[in-house]
Amino acid sequence: MKRKPLPYFMLSASADNPQTALALLTDYVSRINDQVIAQDEAEFQNNLQAMILARQKEQQDIEFSLQADRTNQLANLTRSRSTAQRAGIRTITPIQPATVEPKLSWRIRTQIHAG
């Protein structure tokens, strides 16, 4: 990255004695320093606020996505339950597998109606 040349300024002042000149220059440097610090602080606060807002937006997006997923899962479960009830399936209970395989077996109890 190529650096831009910094501007420079020439300052001239006149004073009646060295102490007054020193006080004048010290005051000038102090004012410039205060302005630079204030500008730096403002930029930092603006960047910090932008980062906070971005994180809040990400959090809202995640919460919205989770809520949408929950709503979809609930709708799917409701439809599955309704279908199972119409098919005469009354209960579905998980059975612990005999082995340590990551599979889950289901026992379906159904009642067939003679009609």
N, C-alpha and C positions, 0 to 999 in steps of 0.2 A: 504494500500500500504506500503510495507516494504521499509524502507529507506536504501540506501547503505551507508556504512561508508565512510566518507569523508577522502581523503588522507591528511596526514599532512607532513610538512617539517620542518626540523631543519635548521636554518640559523645561521651561525656563521660569525662574522666579527671582525676585530680588527682595532682599530683606536688609534691615538696618544693622543686624548683627548675626553671628553664627547661630545663636540659640533660637532666634526667631525663624531663621531659615530652616533649621532642623525641625522645629515645631510645625512649620508650614508643610514641609515634605513628609513628615511623619503622619500628619493629618490626611494629606492627599493619599498616601499609600494605604492608610487605614480605611478610608472611604472606598477606594477601589477594591480592597480586600473584602470588605463587607458586602459590596455589590456582587462580587464573584461568588462568595459563599451563599448569598441569598438566591442567586440564579441557579447554582448547583443544587441547593436544597429543593427549589421549586421543580427542577427537572427530575430529581430523584423521587419526589412525592408524586409527580405526574406518572412516571414509569411504574412506581409501586401501585398506584391506583389502577392503572391499566392492567397490570398483572393480576390484581385482586379481582377486577371485573371479568377478566378472561377465565380465571379459575371458577368464579361463581357461575359463569355461563356454562362451563364444562360440567359442573356439578348439576345444574338444572337439566342439561341435556341427558346426563346419566340417569337422573331421577325420572325424567320423562320416559326414557327408554325402558327402565325397569318397570315402571307403572304400566306401560303399554304391553310389555312381556307378560306381566301378571294378569292383566285383563284378557289377553289372548289365551293364556293357559287356563284361566277360569272358564272362559267360553268353551274351549276344547273339552275340558272336564265335564262341563254341564251338558254338552252335546253327547259325549260318550256315555254319561250316566243315563241320559234320556234314551239313547239307543239301546243300552244294556237293559233298561227297564222294559222297553217295548219287546225285547227279545226274551224276556222272562228271566234274566239274570238278576238274582237278588243280592248276592254279596260277592265281593272279590277280596280275598285275603292273601297277603303275601306269605309264602312258605320259605323258611330258611333253607338254603341249599345244603345238601349233605357234604359237599366239598367246599373248598375255599375259593371256588371260581367266582368271578365277578358277575355271574348270571343270577337272575332272580326268577324263581318259578312262581306261578300263580295257580291257585286252586279256584276254579269257578264253580259255584253252586247255582244250579238252575232248576227251575221247576217248570216242567212241561205240562201245559194244560191241555187236557183232551177236550176238544170242543166239538 
